[in-house]
């Protein structure tokens, strides 16, 4: 039996690289280092990673790639004279193929000892390094990802060192099989259970596999909404009535056009409306429901913004009997099924989804310890005050705490309100229960402050749930110097293809020949995006498709769930509306 050997030790420090008009900080450029090299717990001397969220650290201290895979890609692409380290690996090896090396295997190389922890993370930067954007998908589909090891014992290694296997990982799950479990369809539940029994598997991959085990059908997109929308695309709903809540907020009651009941929603979900009367193209906006989830009709409550085209029309011009195009209830900011204390904390118009939750708790005659905390400038900006008070009075273990930041003492006294805002100090003074689950909705600054304050007061961050009205926070690994600006029309001549509407960002534009996919268009418009591989592998970019049809180029390795789309390889076949 041939003993595996270390062919090359490769190191390189992170550097800035130009890419698609942006700057990427990356450590994927590695080059062979001559002579003995010192391997330490977190790195090899002279080496570094540009994105520690996805690479590096104790579990990913050393990246390994196989000489036979070099030969495979040279033949596949017709490459010649490809130097070692080109795949971003620290150790180029011969005799350790991905379909034979197993998670938890241990090896001695030179003076150092290692343990295999996970496959390579699929990332666009390896394609950037080699000029092959599709490479992240190919590494998975060809079962040649490479793998990471953690350092059990520090020591020196050098090219030519033999690689001695000192222990076999429990379960015998190969690197290639582990990679396929996460990224490819047809996953074996027995192998998922095996993976979760391997102590050496990195915590990140363990978490992904736990999510897959709990997802319906073991599907790829744990974290995406498990339930399909109640109806596809948009349907017309009739405005049953419009109720003025205060000077700036109006509630719109929506019923089925045929008079039948509407499907129940979940407490905390939102509706997306295409507001045809407000302009051309029709603006698309999302509004949280403020009614009981199974009321038979849907109620949204819209605050009129100073320059809001859609909110202005809905507040000022909409009349009973009108028809609105509405997408089915969606959203993951929903009331959980635990039984412990609950904090419903909101400010301004952020009251709407937590009010829906309060309706649900009242309908269930909940015995939970319920804390209702609401902040506004004063009584004139406090919609649903009487409604919330009545619901809380019907619950046996509910308490109400209202904060007015700009009200007179008399106004505060009449409302039973406290002066000031909802802050960490205010919450500490109330002695909120640290075992509570918290649901927060309001302006971004309000949510950010409380997200930081609640853990400091003892509430586990995993029990803090938030809803923001705008676009989701971007995930753009490696990009540096990004100056965020509001979404805008792309530069250059307008496209002539299907219309693409980014609902959360309030932008519609036509697809054009300048973009390979919807993600490219979103980038050109500065619409916040979430991605990693950019080749249809990792599902980081999965987005709800509210209406329309798309095609894929290339096809993703595993399709997303129904009603979802992978924007990194999707092209619009018709006009589409995306929840981003």
C-alpha positions in Angstrom: 0.0 0.0 0.0 1.4 3.4 -1.0 1.9 5.8 1.8 0.3 9.2 1.3 2.7 12.1 1.0 2.7 15.8 1.5 3.5 17.3 -2.0 3.5 21.0 -1.1 3.0 23.4 1.8 1.3 26.6 0.6 0.8 29.9 2.4 -0.4 33.4 1.6 -1.7 36.4 3.4 -5.0 38.1 2.6 -5.0 40.8 0.0 -7.6 43.0 -1.8 -8.6 41.9 -5.3 -10.8 43.8 -7.8 -13.9 41.8 -8.8 -17.0 43.0 -10.7 -16.4 46.6 -9.8 -16.0 45.8 -6.1 -13.1 44.9 -3.8 -12.8 41.5 -2.2 -10.6 40.7 0.7 -9.4 37.1 0.3 -6.6 34.7 1.3 -7.3 32.3 -1.5 -4.0 33.2 -3.2 -1.6 30.6 -1.8 2.0 29.8 -3.0 4.4 26.9 -2.2 6.8 27.6 0.7 10.2 25.9 0.7 11.6 24.0 3.7 10.0 23.2 7.0 6.9 25.3 7.9 5.5 25.7 11.4 1.9 24.6 11.9 0.1 26.2 14.8 -3.4 25.8 16.3 -5.0 28.4 14.1 -2.7 28.6 11.1 0.6 28.0 9.4 3.2 30.7 9.9 2.9 33.1 7.0 -0.6 32.2 6.2 -4.0 34.0 6.7 -7.7 34.1 5.8 -9.6 37.1 4.6 -13.0 36.0 5.8 -12.9 34.3 9.2 -16.7 33.8 9.2 -16.3 31.1 6.5 -12.6 30.1 6.7 -9.9 29.7 9.3 -10.3 29.3 13.0 -9.6 26.2 15.1 -12.0 23.9 13.1 -10.6 25.2 9.7 -7.0 25.8 10.5 -5.6 23.9 7.4 -7.2 23.3 4.0 -6.1 20.1 2.1 -6.5 19.4 -1.6 -5.6 16.2 -3.5 -3.1 15.9 -6.3 -5.4 13.6 -8.2 -8.0 16.3 -8.2 -5.5 18.7 -9.8 -5.1 16.1 -12.6 -8.9 15.8 -12.9 -9.4 19.6 -13.3 -6.4 19.9 -15.7 -8.1 17.4 -18.0 -11.6 18.9 -17.5 -10.5 22.5 -18.3 -7.5 21.8 -20.5 -5.2 23.5 -18.1 -1.4 23.3 -18.2 1.3 24.1 -15.7 -1.1 24.7 -12.7 1.0 25.4 -9.6 0.2 24.1 -6.2 -1.9 26.2 -3.9 -4.2 27.3 -6.8 -7.3 25.9 -5.0 -6.5 27.9 -1.9 -5.2 24.8 -0.1 -2.4 24.9 2.5 -1.5 21.3 2.0 -1.3 19.7 -1.4 -1.3 15.9 -0.8 -1.1 12.7 -2.8 -3.0 9.6 -1.7 -5.8 11.2 0.4 -8.9 11.2 -1.9 -12.1 12.9 -0.7 -14.1 9.7 -1.1 -11.7 7.8 1.2 -10.7 10.3 3.9 -13.4 10.4 6.6 -14.6 13.0 9.1 -12.7 12.4 12.3 -9.7 10.7 10.7 -6.4 11.7 12.4 -3.1 12.0 10.7 0.5 12.7 11.6 2.5 14.8 9.1 6.1 15.7 10.1 5.9 16.8 13.7 2.3 17.9 13.7 -1.0 16.0 14.2 -4.3 16.7 12.6 -8.0 15.8 12.6 -10.4 16.1 9.6 -13.3 18.3 10.6 -15.4 19.2 7.5 -15.4 19.6 3.7 -14.4 22.8 2.0 -17.0 25.6 2.3 -18.4 26.3 -1.2 -17.4 29.9 -2.0 -17.2 32.0 -5.0 -13.6 33.0 -4.3 -12.0 29.7 -5.5 -13.7 30.4 -8.8 -12.4 34.0 -8.7 -8.9 32.6 -8.1 -8.9 30.3 -11.1 -11.1 32.3 -13.5 -13.9 29.7 -13.4 -17.0 31.2 -11.8 -18.8 27.8 -11.9 -16.0 26.0 -10.0 -17.8 26.0 -6.6 -20.6 24.0 -8.1 -18.3 21.7 -9.9 -16.3 20.9 -6.8 -19.5 19.6 -5.3 -21.0 17.8 -8.3 -17.7 16.1 -9.1 -17.2 15.1 -5.5 -13.9 16.8 -5.2 -14.3 19.5 -2.6 -11.1 19.1 -0.4 -11.3 19.3 3.3 -10.3 21.2 6.5 -8.3 19.8 9.4 -7.8 21.1 12.9 -4.4 21.0 14.5 -4.2 18.5 17.5 -0.4 19.0 18.0 1.7 21.9 16.6 4.8 21.1 14.7 6.8 21.5 11.5 5.9 20.0 8.2 7.5 20.1 4.8 7.1 18.8 1.3 8.0 15.1 1.1 6.8 14.2 4.6 4.9 11.0 4.7 1.3 11.2 5.9 0.5 8.5 8.6 -3.1 7.8 9.6 -3.2 7.4 13.4 -6.9 6.9 14.0 -10.1 6.4 12.0 -13.1 8.7 12.4 -16.2 7.0 13.9 -19.0 6.3 11.4 -16.7 6.0 8.3 -18.4 9.0 6.6 -16.2 10.3 3.8 -15.5 13.9 3.0 -17.2 13.5 -0.3 -20.3 11.9 1.3 -20.4 14.6 3.9 -20.3 17.3 1.3 -23.0 15.6 -0.7 -25.3 15.4 2.3 -25.3 19.2 2.6 -25.4 20.3 -1.0 -26.9 17.5 -3.1 -30.5 16.1 -3.3 -31.4 12.5 -2.4 -29.7 12.7 1.0 -29.8 9.6 3.1 -31.4 10.2 6.6 -29.2 7.4 8.1 -26.1 9.2 6.9 -27.4 12.5 8.4 -27.8 10.7 11.7 -24.3 9.3 11.4 -22.8 12.7 10.7 -24.4 14.1 13.9 -22.7 11.4 15.9 -19.2 12.4 14.8 -17.6 14.6 17.5 -15.0 15.9 15.2 -17.5 17.4 12.7 -17.3 21.2 13.0 -20.2 22.9 14.9 -21.3 24.8 11.8 -21.9 21.6 9.8 -23.5 19.9 12.7 -26.0 22.8 13.0 -26.7 22.6 9.2 -27.4 18.9 9.5 -29.6 19.3 12.5 -31.6 21.8 10.4 -31.8 19.4 7.6 -33.1 16.6 9.9 -35.9 18.9 11.1 -36.8 20.3 7.7 -39.8 18.8 5.8 -38.4 16.0 3.7 -34.9 16.7 4.7 -34.9 19.5 2.1 -32.1 21.9 1.4 -33.4 25.2 2.8 -33.7 24.8 6.5 -34.5 28.3 7.8 -36.8 29.0 4.8 -40.5 29.0 5.6 -41.6 25.3 5.8 -45.2 25.9 4.8 -46.2 26.7 1.2 -48.0 30.0 0.7 -51.8 29.6 0.8 -52.0 30.6 -2.9 -49.5 31.3 -5.6 -48.6 34.8 -6.9 -51.2 37.6 -6.4 -55.0 37.2 -6.0 -57.6 40.0 -5.9 -59.0 40.7 -2.4 -61.9 43.1 -1.8 -61.5 46.0 0.6 -64.3 45.3 3.2 -63.7 48.5 5.1 -61.1 51.2 5.9 -60.9 52.4 9.5 -59.0 55.5 10.6 -56.9 54.6 13.7 -55.3 58.0 14.1 -54.1 60.9 12.0 -51.5 58.8 10.2 -52.6 55.2 10.5 -55.5 53.5 8.7 -56.6 49.9 9.0 -57.6 48.1 5.8 -59.8 45.0 6.1 -59.4 42.6 3.2 -61.9 39.9 2.3 -62.1 37.3 -0.4 -63.7 38.7 -3.6 -66.2 35.8 -3.7 -67.2 36.3 0.0 -65.7 33.1 1.2 -63.3 32.8 4.2 -59.6 33.5 3.7 -57.1 30.9 4.7 -55.8 31.3 8.3 -52.5 33.1 8.7 -49.9 32.8 11.4 -49.7 35.5 14.1 -46.9 37.9 13.0 -47.0 37.3 9.2 -47.3 40.0 6.6 -49.1 40.5 3.3 -47.5 41.9 0.1 -49.7 44.2 -2.0 -49.4 45.4 -5.6 -51.0 48.8 -5.3 -52.2 49.4 -8.8 -53.9 52.8 -8.1 -50.7 54.3 -6.8 -48.6 54.6 -9.9 -47.2 52.9 -13.0 -45.5 50.5 -12.6 -47.7 49.6 -9.6 -45.6 49.9 -6.4 -45.3 46.6 -4.4 -45.2 46.9 -0.6 -45.4 44.6 2.4 -47.5 45.2 5.5 -47.7 43.1 8.7 -51.2 41.9 9.6 -52.6 43.4 12.8 -55.7 41.1 13.1 -56.3 37.7 14.7 -54.8 35.1 12.4 -58.1 33.2 11.9 -60.4 36.2 11.8 -61.8 35.2 8.4 -60.6 38.5 6.9 -57.1 40.1 6.9 -56.4 43.5 8.5 -53.3 45.5 7.7 -52.6 48.8 9.3 -50.7 51.3 7.2 -48.9 54.4 8.4 -48.9 57.3 5.9 -45.3 58.2 5.2 -44.5 61.8 4.1 -43.3 60.8 0.6 -44.8 57.3 0.5 -46.5 56.7 -2.9 -48.2 53.5 -1.8 -48.9 54.4 1.8 -50.4 57.8 0.7 -52.8 56.1 -1.7 -53.8 53.4 0.8 -54.4 56.0 3.5 -56.0 58.8 1.4 -57.7 57.4 -1.7 -58.6 53.7 -1.1 -62.3 53.1 -0.7 -64.5 50.2 0.5 -65.2 47.8 -2.3 -62.0 48.4 -4.2 -59.9 45.4 -5.3 -56.3 45.0 -4.4 -53.8 42.4 -5.6 -52.4 40.6 -2.6 -49.9 37.8 -2.2 -50.5 35.1 0.4 -49.4 35.5 4.0 -45.7 35.0 4.5 -43.0 35.5 7.1 -41.0 33.8 9.8 -41.6 36.4 12.5 -44.3 34.2 14.0 -45.5 33.3 17.5 -43.7 30.3 18.8 -45.4 27.4 20.6 -43.4 27.4 23.8 -45.1 28.0 27.1 -42.8 30.3 29.0 -43.0 34.1 29.6 -43.2 36.2 26.5 -42.2 39.8 25.8 -44.1 41.6 23.1 -42.0 44.8 22.5 -42.8 47.4 19.8 -42.6 51.0 18.9 -44.5 53.1 16.4 -46.2 51.2 13.6 -44.1 48.2 14.6 -47.0 47.3 16.9 -48.9 45.5 14.1 -47.3 42.0 14.1 -47.1 41.8 17.9 -50.7 43.0 18.1 -51.6 40.0 15.9 -49.7 37.8 18.3 -51.6 39.3 21.2 -54.9 38.5 19.5 -53.7 34.9 19.1 -52.8 34.6 22.8 -56.2 36.0 23.8 -58.0 33.6 21.5 -56.1 30.8 23.0 -56.9 32.0 26.6 -53.1 31.7 27.2 -51.9 31.1 30.7 -48.4 32.5 29.8 -46.8 35.4 31.6 -47.3 38.1 29.0 -45.4 41.4 29.0 -46.7 44.1 26.6 -44.3 47.0 26.1 -45.0 49.8 23.6 -43.2 53.0 22.9 -44.5 56.1 21.1 -44.1 59.9 21.2 -47.5 60.4 22.8 -51.1 59.4 22.7 -51.6 60.9 19.2 -49.1 58.4 17.9 -50.4 55.4 19.8 -52.8 53.4 17.6 -54.7 50.4 19.0 -54.3 51.6 22.6 -57.8 50.6 23.6 -57.7 47.4 21.6 -54.5 46.2 23.2 -55.6 47.2 26.7 -58.8 45.1 26.3 -57.0 42.1 25.0 -54.5 42.3 27.9 -57.3 42.6 30.4 -58.7 39.3 29.1 -55.5 37.5 29.9 -54.9 36.3 33.5 -51.1 36.8 33.6 -50.6 39.9 31.4 -49.0 43.3 32.2 -48.9 46.5 30.1 -46.1 49.0 30.1 -46.4 52.1 27.8 -43.7 54.6 27.3 -44.2 58.1 25.8 -41.1 60.1 24.8 -42.7 63.5 24.1 -46.0 63.7 26.0 -47.1 66.0 28.7 -47.4 64.8 32.3 -51.2 64.9 32.0 -51.1 62.9 28.8 -48.9 60.3 30.4 -51.1 60.2 33.5 -54.3 59.5 31.6 -52.6 56.7 29.6 -50.7 55.2 32.5 -47.5 55.8 30.5 -43.9 56.1 31.7 -41.8 59.0 30.5 -39.0 58.2 28.1 -38.2 55.3 25.7 -37.9 51.6 26.0 -34.2 51.2 27.0 -32.0 48.7 28.7 -32.3 50.7 32.0 -36.1 50.8 31.6 -36.3 47.0 31.1 -33.9 46.4 34.0 -36.2 48.5 36.2 -39.2 46.4 35.3 -37.3 43.2 36.2 -38.4 41.4 33.1 -38.1 37.6 33.3 -34.8 36.3 31.9 -36.5 33.0 30.8 -38.8 34.9 28.4 -39.0 34.7 24.6 -38.9 38.2 23.1 -40.6 39.5 19.9 -39.4 42.9 18.8 -40.7 45.1 16.0 -40.1 48.8 15.3 -37.6 51.1 13.7 -34.2 49.6 12.9 -32.4 51.6 15.5 -34.9 50.5 18.2 -34.5 46.9 17.3 -30.7 47.1 17.3 -30.6 48.7 20.7 -32.8 46.1 22.3 -31.1 43.2 20.5 -28.0 44.3 22.3 -29.7 45.1 25.6 -31.8 42.0 26.2 -28.9 39.5 26.3 -27.1 41.8 28.7 -30.2 41.5 30.9 -30.0 37.7 30.8 -32.2 36.7 27.9 -30.7 34.1 25.6 -30.2 35.6 22.1 -31.7 32.4 20.6 -35.1 33.5 22.1 -35.0 37.0 20.7 -37.1 37.3 17.5 -37.2 40.4 15.3 -39.1 41.9 12.4 -37.8 44.7 10.2 -39.9 46.4 7.6 -37.1 46.9 5.1 -34.7 44.6 3.2 -32.9 41.8 5.1 -29.3 42.4 6.2 -26.9 41.6 3.3 -24.6 38.6 3.3 -21.7 39.3 1.0 -18.6 37.4 2.2 -15.3 39.1 1.5 -16.5 42.4 0.1 -14.8 45.4 1.7 -15.3 49.1 1.6 -19.0 48.8 0.7 -20.9 52.1 0.9 -24.5 51.3 1.3 -26.9 53.5 -0.7 -30.6 53.3 -1.3 -31.7 50.9 -4.1 -31.8 52.7 -7.4 -32.2 52.0 -11.1 -29.2 50.4 -12.7 -26.7 52.6 -14.6 -26.9 52.6 -18.4 -29.7 52.2 -20.8 -32.9 50.6 -19.5 -33.3 46.9 -20.0 -35.9 45.5 -22.4 -36.6 42.2 -20.7 -39.2 41.2 -18.1 -39.9 43.6 -15.2 -38.2 42.6 -11.9 -39.7 44.0 -8.7 -37.8 43.9 -5.5 -40.7 44.2 -3.1 -38.9 45.0 0.2 -36.7 47.6 -1.5 -39.6 49.3 -3.3 -37.9 49.1 -6.7 -39.0 47.8 -10.2 -36.7 47.6 -13.2 -36.5 45.7 -16.4 -34.0 42.8 -16.9 -31.4 43.4 -19.6 -28.5 41.7 -21.4 -25.9 43.2 -19.0 -26.9 40.7 -16.3 -26.4 37.0 -16.2 -28.9 36.5 -13.4 -31.2 38.3 -11.0 -28.4 38.6 -8.4 -26.3 40.6 -10.9 -29.2 42.9 -11.5 -29.8 43.3 -7.7 -26.1 44.2 -7.3 -26.3 46.8 -10.0 -29.3 48.4 -8.2 -27.7 48.2 -4.7 -30.5 46.1 -3.5 -29.3 44.3 -0.4 -28.4 40.7 -1.3 -27.4 37.5 0.5 -25.1 35.0 -1.3 -21.9 33.0 -1.0 -21.3 30.5 -3.8 -23.0 32.4 -6.6 -23.4 29.1 -8.5 -26.6 27.5 -7.1 -25.0 25.3 -4.4 -25.2 26.9 -1.0 -28.8 28.2 -1.0 -27.7 31.4 0.9 -29.4 33.4 -1.8 -32.8 31.6 -1.5 -35.6 34.2 -1.8 -39.4 34.0 -1.9 -40.8 34.4 -5.4 -44.1 36.3 -4.9 -45.2 36.1 -8.6 -43.9 35.2 -12.0 -41.8 32.5 -13.6 -38.0 32.1 -13.8 -35.5 29.8 -15.5 -32.1 28.7 -14.3 -28.7 29.1 -16.0 -26.9 27.0 -14.8 -29.4 24.7 -13.1 -28.8 24.6 -9.3 -27.5 21.3 -7.9 -30.7 21.1 -5.8 -33.8 23.1 -6.6 -35.2 25.3 -3.8 -38.6 24.6 -2.2 -41.7 25.6 -4.0 -42.3 29.3 -4.0 -38.6 30.0 -3.5 -35.9 30.9 -6.0 -32.1 30.9 -6.1 -31.3 34.4 -7.4 -27.7 33.6 -8.1 -28.6 31.5 -11.2 -32.1 32.6 -11.9 -33.3 34.6 -14.9 -36.8 36.0 -15.3 -39.0 34.2 -17.8 -41.9 36.6 -17.1 -42.4 39.7 -15.0 -41.4 38.6 -11.4 -41.8 40.0 -7.9 -39.2 39.0 -5.3 -39.4 39.4 -1.5 -36.1 41.4 -1.3 
